């Protein structure tokens, strides 16, 4: 009887794990997976977010290959299509976080006031400015990518974006309210190290040294965001994690394209 109970528990645990991971995929994209899960179940797989970033990167990279290499659309137009697809496929969630973060970080006042500004539905000059800066640099980096490497650069950049999100989560404290706290609480330095090792291996296998530089770019983006959070907010929120994703992708692209231009 005890053995049967143990088998039932293992089956339930396995189903919960599948639901949690697929729920995180659905949470991270516009895919209608119709998974019935909880934030707590999804948060257990926070450290695997870069793998989901890899899945997103494959799709974004394939679009880059088709538009730039296969049917040779003008590179500037292709870059606009690629970037638009990347932010659309993730449901604009991270982009929304970037805009809210931009409004809050440019505001005057104490950390609590900044967080309340970040949660305000209105968009200010700071949010628009941050959106423009990150978007134009990301777009220009995609447009400057060597066509023969476009698939691989985009793939690594999406993995790096999620590593930046994890890095920010690891080195910040969660704001008591909001869904972001579950993902922040789920991350530890040990889990970050494990995710970093996995992503470095992925980066190297895909693009050798260039891939490693891209992954390091994601790490740098997350560390910068964590520093800003500690100085101006005290706590991190889901919006800040979204902003970390967008800023880390941008830094990864800039570093990879920059490295390729000088070797």
Steps between C-alpha positions, in 0.01 A plus 500: 500500500780739591673419171184585305470831688862578412433432130194725510704778663771469235240513221342811649840662542590421139173645372551809716849546355374475143218744574738741667753503216239520225322768700822703502525456123145627463569784745807603298338491156166545324464126446150390610609182678198508733702369794325501837776574747600752767766768526665293774528197268644717220746672732663164581643510147624858508861383471410334167368821347803529266395168342164655420695797370679255271167380364397860436842565347461211255178651367641853487818367341307308236313817408835678478638230272194508275481877469870581476661193346233301315288767331740790562265776611698827548682463830345803669148383415583145609640625831177688568294188424723279716495730802125552467446124496723449805306744718161391358564128559568569867172687530666842547527413871868583533464812287221621725730446798774702330265796447377490861858468625608801291227716651590396854878522478483856366261617770599687814406369842556207731501134390135443592392797289699366204333160531156662505593698188608177336159350573316803363328422169600835352814531285741788549802644323743271685321188381486620141867596510612164638287319245651702218860456620477124549294445184723705268822342628351150477370569150833646386689202642277252315540702179880495547524125554687306229231329293669160517485509881157654548330180622770427757532858629125529554485162672776590746349844562171351619677255731705792634187708558359236732833460679492875569153460649624220727805701606288795603268265689790343689651823632185690593228472762141447386231761546236346731214529251484380140579187302865595451582412860447127439771491233736717704455286810562185293850610397815437704869556420544123455217486247644801318839330477333189358307710246817691412693179436220367279473824303877533457510149356210583269666824392831328428340215305305745287753778436827412678658809660238731350229297671678519835529878460125517437425299814730723703310795357179360645670452837627859492152628418353320799773626734448859383128470559555351846725795586238749386231319699703509820576869458162633389229245586619273783273229358455339159166444329377317191540822300865519599556139395340582164729800459798277587404269214491781243816674621696175526404401144615840378837476677556144375434608140723806526789299643472218245469732199776719638732204549432371149578840353853509646620142451 
